Amino acid sequence: MEPPMEPPGKQPPQESPPEDSAPETTPSAHILYVDHLNPQFSVPVLACLLRDTLERLELPVAREHIEVVRRPRKAYALVQVMAHEATLATLPWRLQAALEEHQIPKELVARGKELVLGEGPGPSSGKEEIEGQERLFQGAFLGNETRSVEFKRGGGEYLSLAFKHHLRRYVCAFLNSEGGSLFVGVEDSGLVQGVRCGHRDEDRVRLLVDSILQGFQPQVFPDAYTLSFIPVVSASAGSTPLKVIRLSVHAPKAQAEPQLYETDQGEVFLRRDGSIQGPLSGHAIQEWCRQKWAAELSKLEQRLKALTAEKEQLQQQLQQRAPVSCTCCVL
């Protein structure tokens, strides 16, 4: 016997999937980028408004996980949240519904703009100013290594083992060229990763840098270099913060005669075409001195040519302005 026919246009009822068909995974850390915030409000006010908004979107977040960047005409934020992938996938629709129901405070959004909220690193530049302090975003691209820029990944036991050797080599090489910066916590490709560096680690690095550079010859004064620890904004939470260590060596002032710096161990290094040369032999040091003298002589010759040309120009102007004698007075 055939089953009864369903009336036309009536679809058989759909079975709902069982509730435990897709078990929910553990929430993971994500970084949300929020743009078009109202720059007329201060950073604390924007952070509070944004925290309330995220709670209405079922994304509770602590105040310390909200970083607001405020400029005169622009403001945005980076927010670290713990959420499921499914929650983030429905975020655009929940945001649109909240806007239509006027659940988003109008004071939060810049005039004439729409709130932008999504997962991602946000600004294209890896370097930003957050509350007056320089920060770097993990995974951002800082550029390529050059003659004056060197990157080191710095993982594992780098700070306690290899850092002091690189410190001697690169600082000495930068001093013997036009200066430069050593970044620890950045891959050779230019991507920011950061190194685990707490306050005690910073103190140890400062003491190490100062003690080694004090042994350089000629003497390296404190104003010849700058050591900074740049916080790294990362989606992965950890007990020890991530930072990029930047040691910048300023170009030495012009001296009466070229000076060649050597490390506290009596070694000499040079920086040429993005690579380190050294320790140098006596012949290489003589060649460096010859090139330095040749460069200084070239600068003096160029300066002499410029002064000579300026002198000739002034003489021509004086001749053109000289008074013409009157022939009638002579007669």
ChimeraX attribute file (.defattr): number of C-alpha atoms within 10 A of each C-alpha:
attribute: neighborCount
match mode: 1-to-1
recipient: residues
	/A:1	3
	/A:2	4
	/A:3	5
	/A:4	6
	/A:5	6
	/A:6	9
	/A:7	7
	/A:8	6
	/A:9	6
	/A:10	7
	/A:11	8
	/A:12	7
	/A:13	6
	/A:14	6
	/A:15	6
	/A:16	6
	/A:17	8
	/A:18	7
	/A:19	7
	/A:20	7
	/A:21	7
	/A:22	8
	/A:23	7
	/A:24	10
	/A:25	10
	/A:26	9
	/A:27	13
	/A:28	12
	/A:29	15
	/A:30	21
	/A:31	22
	/A:32	20
	/A:33	19
	/A:34	20
	/A:35	23
	/A:36	20
	/A:37	27
	/A:38	23
	/A:39	20
	/A:40	19
	/A:41	15
	/A:42	12
	/A:43	19
	/A:44	14
	/A:45	14
	/A:46	26
	/A:47	21
	/A:48	14
	/A:49	17
	/A:50	24
	/A:51	20
	/A:52	17
	/A:53	19
	/A:54	17
	/A:55	11
	/A:56	15
	/A:57	17
	/A:58	12
	/A:59	16
	/A:60	15
	/A:61	17
	/A:62	11
	/A:63	14
	/A:64	9
	/A:65	15
	/A:66	21
	/A:67	20
	/A:68	24
	/A:69	21
	/A:70	22
	/A:71	14
	/A:72	7
	/A:73	11
	/A:74	14
	/A:75	22
	/A:76	25
	/A:77	24
	/A:78	25
	/A:79	24
	/A:80	24
	/A:81	20
	/A:82	15
	/A:83	17
	/A:84	15
	/A:85	16
	/A:86	11
	/A:87	14
	/A:88	15
	/A:89	12
	/A:90	10
	/A:91	18
	/A:92	14
	/A:93	10
	/A:94	16
	/A:95	21
	/A:96	13
	/A:97	14
	/A:98	15
	/A:99	15
	/A:100	10
	/A:101	9
	/A:102	10
	/A:103	14
	/A:104	22
	/A:105	12
	/A:106	13
	/A:107	14
	/A:108	21
	/A:109	23
	/A:110	19
	/A:111	13
	/A:112	6
	/A:113	11
	/A:114	12
	/A:115	19
	/A:116	14
	/A:117	19
	/A:118	17
	/A:119	16
	/A:120	12
	/A:121	20
	/A:122	18
	/A:123	14
	/A:124	9
	/A:125	12
	/A:126	19
	/A:127	16
	/A:128	15
	/A:129	13
	/A:130	18
	/A:131	14
	/A:132	9
	/A:133	10
	/A:134	13
	/A:135	19
	/A:136	25
	/A:137	25
	/A:138	23
	/A:139	18
	/A:140	18
	/A:141	19
	/A:142	18
	/A:143	13
	/A:144	13
	/A:145	15
	/A:146	14
	/A:147	17
	/A:148	21
	/A:149	17
	/A:150	21
	/A:151	23
	/A:152	20
	/A:153	20
	/A:154	21
	/A:155	15
	/A:156	10
	/A:157	9
	/A:158	14
	/A:159	17
	/A:160	12
	/A:161	10
	/A:162	11
	/A:163	18
	/A:164	15
	/A:165	9
	/A:166	13
	/A:167	18
	/A:168	21
	/A:169	22
	/A:170	26
	/A:171	29
	/A:172	28
	/A:173	28
	/A:174	27
	/A:175	24
	/A:176	22
	/A:177	21
	/A:178	15
	/A:179	22
	/A:180	22
	/A:181	22
	/A:182	23
	/A:183	22
	/A:184	25
	/A:185	26
	/A:186	27
	/A:187	21
	/A:188	14
	/A:189	14
	/A:190	20
	/A:191	20
	/A:192	26
	/A:193	25
	/A:194	29
	/A:195	23
	/A:196	19
	/A:197	19
	/A:198	14
	/A:199	11
	/A:200	9
	/A:201	13
	/A:202	16
	/A:203	11
	/A:204	12
	/A:205	19
	/A:206	13
	/A:207	11
	/A:208	15
	/A:209	18
	/A:210	14
	/A:211	12
	/A:212	15
	/A:213	21
	/A:214	15
	/A:215	15
	/A:216	20
	/A:217	18
	/A:218	12
	/A:219	11
	/A:220	16
	/A:221	11
	/A:222	10
	/A:223	8
	/A:224	14
	/A:225	19
	/A:226	12
	/A:227	17
	/A:228	14
	/A:229	19
	/A:230	18
	/A:231	20
	/A:232	24
	/A:233	25
	/A:234	21
	/A:235	18
	/A:236	12
	/A:237	12
	/A:238	9
	/A:239	7
	/A:240	11
	/A:241	16
	/A:242	24
	/A:243	27
	/A:244	26
	/A:245	23
	/A:246	18
	/A:247	20
	/A:248	20
	/A:249	23
	/A:250	18
	/A:251	15
	/A:252	15
	/A:253	8
	/A:254	9
	/A:255	7
	/A:256	6
	/A:257	10
	/A:258	15
	/A:259	15
	/A:260	19
	/A:261	23
	/A:262	24
	/A:263	22
	/A:264	16
	/A:265	11
	/A:266	11
	/A:267	17
	/A:268	23
	/A:269	25
	/A:270	24
	/A:271	23
	/A:272	14
	/A:273	9
	/A:274	12
	/A:275	15
	/A:276	16
	/A:277	16
	/A:278	16
	/A:279	16
	/A:280	14
	/A:281	11
	/A:282	9
	/A:283	9
	/A:284	15
	/A:285	17
	/A:286	12
	/A:287	12
	/A:288	17
	/A:289	16
	/A:290	13
	/A:291	13
	/A:292	18
	/A:293	14
	/A:294	12
	/A:295	12
	/A:296	15
	/A:297	12
	/A:298	12
	/A:299	12
	/A:300	12
	/A:301	12
	/A:302	12
	/A:303	12
	/A:304	12
	/A:305	12
	/A:306	11
	/A:307	12
	/A:308	12
	/A:309	12
	/A:310	11
	/A:311	11
	/A:312	11
	/A:313	11
	/A:314	12
	/A:315	11
	/A:316	10
	/A:317	10
	/A:318	11
	/A:319	9
	/A:320	10
	/A:321	8
	/A:322	8
	/A:323	8
	/A:324	7
	/A:325	8
	/A:326	8
	/A:327	7
	/A:328	6
	/A:329	6
	/A:330	6
	/A:331	5
